[in-house]
Amino acid sequence: MIPEKIWLSSPHMGGTEQQYVNEAFDSNWVAPLGPNVNGFEQDLEKFLNDEVHVAALSSGTAAIHLGLILLGVQAGDEVICQSFTFSASANPILYLGATPVFIDSEKETWNLCPVALEEAIKDRIAKGKKPKAIIGVHLYGMPFKVDEIKAVAHQYEIPLLEDSAEALGSHYKGKQCGTFGDISVLSFNGNKIITTSGGGALVTHSAKQKDKAVFLSTQARDNAPHYQHSEVGYNYRMSNICAGIGRGQMEVLEDHVNLRRKMHDFYQAYFADKKGVIVFSEPNSDFFSNHWLTGVTINPAIAGKTREALRLFLEHHHIESRPLWKPMHLQPVFAEYPYYGTNVAETLFDEGLCLPSGSNLTEDDRIRLKTTLDDFFNNSTA
């Protein structure tokens, strides 16, 4: 009999989501506005706890797009972007006709390298093109080196767009991720720490900027009795139905973070005696990761195994895993754009694998994972 599949990161409902959704149906609030949208935004603002303003949107990608617009990015501008990330971090740069400039990672957090960042800024300025914005990503829930990145951004007076799509519930020096950028973004895609089935949010420190984001996300309709538009708008607002799911999910967010961190602890304990395998973990106590996904790197010269061999072995046993993000500067669609750094991101892609990390994994799942991993590492031909 084929065993039930263990997924990398599947949705995990808390139980009250249906109540909020039913209320939306009962009151006929099924449009991209309503009490759940307002309530979800307020729940997020309370959780982030930094006097921020939140606009609930249809996706994290939409939030990045609107965030770049609010930062003044236009066609012909350059935007610095972490290379080691999902394509949604970079695609909105192209939506605006701007040019991405990709930056390598550093080894401790796998995120934007402050040294390569400053080198890139100096070189772009020398070439007569000062970057208009910097996109930094908290990859897999791990905060980037906030102090160093913000210091560089401040020195050169370039605004920071904080991509916290994977990092809700993570914090740096006790402050929540999603509050460090001039503008920040969140994602509630189906595989995230909490989900609205699909959705995202834009986080600002200004009520005026939030109002502008909401205006642009609802087709930029002017205040008139008829449909009048003076700007290009977008259909980016979150629906009241999806926001209802989000309100229920906010009630279990901290539980989900704890359960993801428990999975990370499981892998740390398992791989402690496996030579050549390193579990991606916080570099010091300033960093607190939600461990949305637990990643490992496998050095084939030491481990005698490769990450691809492990991925295929797990797949054969109906366990989902996934290579780490392929860097943007290696993607065909972005191959022509500038890149600064060495080969940190490339090596991580070559050697890294994300393992099942969901908050809904059971003790039986962990036993099965351990047995399967034992079979792989103890089998000389695997």
C-alpha positions in Angstrom: 0.0 0.0 0.0 1.3 3.5 -0.9 1.8 5.5 2.3 0.2 8.9 2.7 2.4 11.7 1.3 4.4 13.8 3.7 4.2 17.4 2.3 6.9 20.0 2.6 4.5 22.7 4.0 0.8 22.2 3.7 -2.0 24.5 5.0 -2.9 24.0 8.7 -6.3 25.2 9.9 -6.8 26.2 13.5 -10.6 25.6 13.7 -12.2 29.1 13.9 -11.6 30.1 10.3 -15.0 28.7 9.2 -16.7 30.9 11.7 -15.4 34.1 10.2 -16.1 32.8 6.7 -19.7 31.9 7.6 -20.2 35.4 9.1 -19.0 36.8 5.8 -21.5 34.7 3.9 -24.4 35.3 6.3 -23.9 39.1 6.1 -23.2 39.0 2.3 -19.8 40.6 2.7 -18.1 38.7 -0.1 -16.4 41.7 -1.8 -12.8 42.9 -1.5 -13.8 45.0 1.6 -15.7 44.3 4.8 -15.3 43.6 8.5 -13.0 40.7 8.1 -10.6 42.7 6.0 -10.6 45.5 8.6 -10.3 43.0 11.4 -7.4 41.0 9.8 -5.5 44.3 9.3 -6.0 45.2 12.9 -4.9 41.7 14.1 -1.7 42.1 12.1 -1.0 45.6 13.3 -1.5 44.4 16.9 0.8 41.4 16.4 3.6 43.4 14.7 3.3 45.9 17.6 5.3 48.8 16.1 2.6 51.4 15.3 2.5 50.2 11.7 -0.4 50.4 9.2 -1.4 47.2 7.2 -3.2 46.9 3.9 -4.5 43.4 3.2 -3.9 42.5 -0.5 -4.4 39.6 -2.9 -0.8 38.4 -2.7 2.7 39.2 -1.4 3.7 39.8 -5.0 1.0 42.5 -5.3 2.4 44.0 -2.0 5.9 44.2 -3.5 4.6 45.8 -6.7 2.7 48.5 -4.8 5.5 48.9 -2.4 7.9 49.8 -5.2 5.4 52.2 -6.6 5.1 53.9 -3.2 8.9 54.2 -3.1 8.8 56.0 -6.4 10.3 53.3 -8.7 9.6 54.0 -12.4 10.6 52.7 -15.7 14.4 53.0 -16.3 15.2 53.0 -12.5 17.4 50.3 -10.9 16.4 48.3 -7.9 18.8 46.2 -5.9 17.4 42.7 -5.0 18.7 39.7 -3.1 19.5 37.0 -5.7 18.9 34.0 -3.5 15.1 34.2 -3.2 11.8 33.3 -4.9 11.1 35.0 -8.2 8.2 37.0 -6.7 10.8 39.2 -4.9 12.1 40.3 -8.3 9.3 40.1 -10.8 7.6 43.3 -9.8 10.8 45.2 -10.7 10.2 44.2 -14.3 6.5 45.0 -14.0 7.5 48.6 -13.6 10.0 48.6 -16.5 12.9 49.0 -14.0 16.2 47.0 -13.9 17.0 44.5 -11.2 20.5 44.5 -9.8 21.2 41.2 -8.0 23.3 40.7 -4.9 24.8 37.6 -3.4 24.1 36.2 0.1 26.3 35.9 3.1 26.8 32.5 4.7 25.4 33.1 8.2 21.8 34.0 7.3 21.8 33.1 3.6 20.5 36.7 3.0 21.6 39.9 1.4 25.4 40.3 1.9 26.1 43.8 3.3 29.6 43.9 1.7 28.4 43.0 -1.8 25.5 45.4 -1.3 27.7 48.4 -0.7 30.0 47.4 -3.5 27.1 47.3 -5.9 25.8 50.6 -4.8 29.2 52.3 -5.2 29.6 50.8 -8.7 26.1 51.7 -9.8 26.6 55.3 -8.6 29.9 55.4 -10.4 28.1 54.3 -13.5 25.7 57.2 -13.1 22.7 55.1 -11.9 22.0 55.3 -8.2 19.6 52.5 -7.2 16.1 53.6 -6.3 15.3 50.9 -3.7 16.8 47.8 -2.0 14.8 44.6 -1.6 16.0 42.5 1.3 14.5 39.1 2.1 14.2 37.2 5.3 14.7 33.8 3.6 12.9 30.7 5.0 12.0 32.9 8.1 15.6 33.8 8.9 16.0 37.6 9.5 18.6 39.2 7.4 21.4 41.2 9.1 19.1 44.1 9.8 21.6 46.5 11.4 24.2 46.1 8.7 21.7 46.3 5.8 19.9 49.3 7.2 23.2 51.1 7.9 24.2 50.7 4.2 20.7 51.8 3.0 20.8 54.8 5.4 24.4 55.8 4.4 23.4 56.0 0.7 19.9 57.2 1.3 18.2 54.4 -0.5 14.8 53.1 0.9 14.6 49.5 2.0 11.7 47.3 0.9 11.6 44.4 3.5 10.4 41.1 1.9 9.0 39.4 5.0 6.8 37.0 3.0 8.4 34.0 4.7 9.0 35.5 8.1 5.8 36.4 9.9 6.6 35.5 13.6 10.3 35.9 13.2 12.1 38.7 15.0 15.5 40.4 15.3 16.6 41.8 18.6 13.1 41.3 19.9 11.5 43.3 17.1 9.1 41.6 14.6 10.1 41.0 11.0 7.8 43.0 8.8 8.5 46.3 10.7 12.1 47.0 9.6 11.6 48.4 6.0 10.5 51.7 4.8 7.9 49.5 3.4 7.5 45.8 4.3 5.5 42.9 2.8 3.9 39.7 4.1 2.5 36.7 2.3 -0.3 34.3 3.3 0.1 31.8 0.4 -1.1 28.3 1.0 2.3 27.0 2.2 3.2 29.9 4.5 3.3 30.0 8.3 -0.4 31.1 8.2 -2.6 31.2 5.1 -5.6 33.0 3.7 -5.5 30.5 0.8 -3.9 33.3 -1.2 -3.0 36.7 0.0 -0.5 39.2 1.3 -0.1 42.5 3.0 1.7 45.7 2.7 3.1 47.2 5.9 3.9 50.9 6.3 4.8 53.4 9.0 2.4 55.9 7.6 -1.4 56.0 7.4 -1.1 58.1 4.3 0.9 55.4 2.5 -1.6 52.7 3.6 -4.4 54.8 2.2 -2.5 55.2 -1.1 -1.9 51.4 -1.3 -5.6 50.7 -0.7 -6.5 53.3 -3.3 -4.2 51.8 -5.9 -5.3 48.2 -5.0 -8.9 49.1 -5.7 -8.4 50.3 -9.3 -7.4 53.8 -8.2 -11.0 55.0 -8.3 -11.3 58.8 -7.7 -13.8 60.2 -5.2 -16.7 60.8 -7.6 -20.2 59.5 -8.0 -19.2 57.9 -11.3 -16.2 55.8 -12.2 -13.3 58.2 -12.7 -9.6 57.3 -12.7 -6.7 59.7 -12.8 -4.1 57.0 -12.1 -3.4 53.5 -13.2 -4.9 51.1 -10.6 -4.8 47.4 -9.8 -7.2 44.7 -8.6 -5.1 43.8 -5.6 -7.3 44.1 -2.6 -7.9 41.0 -0.4 -11.5 39.6 -0.3 -13.5 39.5 2.9 -13.7 35.7 2.6 -9.9 35.3 2.5 -9.5 37.8 5.3 -11.9 35.6 7.4 -9.6 32.7 7.0 -6.7 35.0 8.0 -8.5 36.1 11.2 -8.9 32.5 12.3 -5.2 31.8 11.4 -4.0 34.7 13.5 -5.4 33.0 16.5 -3.0 30.1 16.0 0.0 31.9 14.6 2.2 31.6 17.6 1.3 27.9 18.0 2.3 27.4 14.3 5.7 29.1 14.9 6.3 26.9 17.9 5.5 23.8 15.9 7.7 24.8 13.0 10.5 25.4 15.4 9.9 22.0 16.9 10.4 20.4 13.5 13.7 22.4 13.2 14.8 21.0 16.6 14.0 17.5 15.3 16.3 17.9 12.3 19.0 19.5 14.4 19.0 16.5 16.8 18.9 14.1 13.9 21.8 15.6 11.9 24.0 16.4 14.9 26.2 13.4 14.1 25.9 13.4 10.3 29.2 14.6 8.9 28.9 17.1 6.0 25.3 18.0 6.8 24.5 21.4 8.3 21.0 22.5 9.5 20.3 26.1 8.7 20.0 27.8 12.1 20.2 31.2 13.8 23.8 32.6 14.0 23.3 34.1 17.4 20.6 35.1 19.9 19.8 38.3 18.1 18.0 36.2 15.5 14.7 34.3 16.0 13.5 32.4 13.0 10.0 31.0 12.6 11.8 28.2 10.7 9.0 28.4 8.1 11.1 25.8 6.2 14.1 23.9 7.6 16.9 23.8 5.1 20.1 21.7 5.2 23.2 21.8 3.2 25.0 18.5 2.2 28.7 18.7 1.3 29.2 15.7 -1.0 32.9 15.6 -0.4 32.4 15.1 3.3 29.0 13.4 3.5 29.5 11.1 0.5 25.9 11.9 -0.5 24.3 14.7 -2.5 21.2 16.7 -1.8 19.8 15.6 -5.1 20.2 11.9 -4.2 18.4 12.6 -0.9 15.6 14.5 -2.7 15.0 11.6 -5.0 15.2 9.0 -2.2 12.6 11.0 -0.2 10.4 11.4 -3.3 10.5 7.6 -3.9 9.2 7.2 -0.3 6.4 9.7 -0.9 8.1 12.5 1.1 8.2 16.0 -0.5 11.4 18.0 -0.3 12.7 20.8 -2.5 16.1 22.3 -3.5 16.8 25.7 -2.1 15.8 28.6 -4.3 17.7 28.8 -7.5 19.4 32.3 -7.5 17.7 34.9 -9.6 21.0 35.7 -11.5 21.0 32.1 -12.7 17.4 32.2 -14.0 17.0 32.5 -17.7 14.6 35.4 -17.4 17.1 37.5 -15.4 20.3 36.3 -17.0 21.1 39.7 -18.6 21.0 41.8 -15.4 23.9 42.8 -13.2 25.1 40.6 -10.3 27.5 41.4 -7.5 29.1 38.9 -5.2 30.8 35.6 -5.3 29.3 32.1 -5.3 27.6 31.8 -1.9 24.1 31.7 -3.4 25.2 29.3 -6.1 26.8 26.9 -3.6 23.7 27.0 -1.4 21.5 26.0 -4.4 23.9 23.2 -5.4 24.1 21.7 -1.9 20.8 22.8 -0.1 17.5 21.0 0.4 14.3 22.1 2.2 12.8 19.3 4.3 9.2 18.8 5.5 8.5 21.5 8.0 4.8 21.9 8.4 3.1 22.8 11.7 0.7 19.9 11.1 3.3 17.1 11.0 2.7 14.4 13.6 5.0 12.3 15.8 4.2 9.4 13.4 5.5 11.6 10.5 8.7 12.3 12.4 9.2 8.6 13.1 8.7 7.9 9.4 11.1 10.7 8.4 13.8 9.4 10.8 13.4 5.9 9.5 13.7 7.0 5.9 16.6 9.3 6.6 18.3 6.4 8.4 17.8 4.2 5.3 19.4 6.8 3.1 22.4 7.7 5.2 23.1 4.1 6.3 22.9 2.7 2.7 26.1 3.1 0.8 24.3 2.8 -2.5 21.6 5.4 -1.8 
